[in-house]
Amino acid sequence: MGDTVADRYELRDEIGSGGMGTVWRAFDVVLDREVAVKRINPRAIGGGDAVAELVQRFQREARVTARILHHGVPQVYDAGLDTGVAELYLVMELVHGVPLRAFIDRREPLPAAWAAAFGAQIATVLSHAHAVPVVHRDLKPDNVLVTDGGAVKVLDFGIAAVLRPDAARLTATGTPMGTSLYMSPEQIHGRQVTPHSDLYALGCVLYELLSGYPVFGGDTDIDRWNRHLDETPVPLVDLGVDVPAELDRLVLDLLAKAPTGRPADAAEVYERLLPLLPTLGAAPDAAGAAQDGMPDPTLVFRRPNAPGTRSESRPVLEPATAEESAASASRVPRTAMRESMDDAVERADALLGEYRFMQAAEVLDAVIQPAGNVLGAENPHVLQLRLRRAAILVIAGEYRLARPEFDALADAFARTQGPNSDDAVESLRQAAYCRAELGDVDEALAQFHDVLARLRSERGDGTETAFEVRRNIGELQAARNDLDDAEQTLRTLYEDLALVNGVDDEETLYVGKLLERLREAQPG
């Protein structure tokens, strides 16, 4: 395991760094979930009274950031001082996404509708932040993530200053805070920073998205600062960019040298972008095809609050050919690999004992991938690791992640052990169970019938597993409103359970109650 912050957050991978410290992907061991942990460099804290003062400032700003209640800002979960290492830490929602920087392409500038969609989302976030009031001060493409669904997440509000006269900053007094490509003239001068400063930065971001170039370049920070102060931006249309006149005008207004020359607030920016956004239910913009494979920011406007995707977030290992399967079955792990696999199982079991299910699954996943690459995806040792991991996902309630893995395992065990083997049948049964939990009743019912047929061919239908599958079938038939079929399935099951286990057995009594409810639901 890696380092632990505040005896609760286990650090995994460093995902970012800066002058103030580092950001880590971590696990919250109490709530068994991934989080992001920002650690402030001890050298930035100082010593003595400075530590206590900075902790108070840091916690105040973390509290204010937590008040920005908008889905476009990562949630703040915790903040404090880890006294063991004298480090400040901030615990936040871990966002998985593509940096907005990835959408900037000098060869293929972003379609106007996509840029407008990004701008409208960012303006909405800024409107909520400015109402707190908090100014971001360092808005740039690197501080914006785009999720798979095209939604924007604006990062690093944690270093923003509170808009009150007594608010203290985390930066040195007199040092311009921000990035030179996106800094407003008033920031460069060290003057009062207001929400209009964020609007200037938004103008810089939109200009770069649409043209592929920063509004003001230069070899050094001083060069860029001087251009922000003195030069007039070239209109996008003069650069040959295919952009609606109203969007070109908005970008130039955002880039006004004086704050009073910019739009009144972020809400006005949103209103001016609104006519450029796709309408509800509209098809994707054909121009967006140039951004093949990238999240579509117009999706949140075309299909707001749409159902979640049916695609799985983690692909299973590729199935093997017959030759590969036969070859992998004979491979034996080398000593070092065997030890790492055994260690992963031991660590996963320990985490299971602490109800840290997702961490246990991750520990196994970390060894499954390299073992599968060396031994083959259908090596018996690898298959058992995959089966254990998938079972943990079911315990954790992660049915959508477990289902495709159990499907793949059912096929793999059928090839390597036979379709009626214990592992093949159990994998198929678990896949059916996942489908039932996800509401895919018809598919689940078909799979449970398949499982029962395999059980009957080998062991009959009077085993404990067969009894459970028969009950699953009866319950799903009832869920489909096939009441006659359900009544027949459950009545036969009840008679067999009473014969084998007795009428007072817990399972027999449960099936009897199911039958009573079914008969009450029958007409007449």
Summary of the structure (lengths in Angstrom):
residues: 524
radius of gyration: 29.3
end to end distance: 63.3
largest distance: 92.2
contacts: 1657
relative contact order: 0.06
helix: 55%
strand: 10%
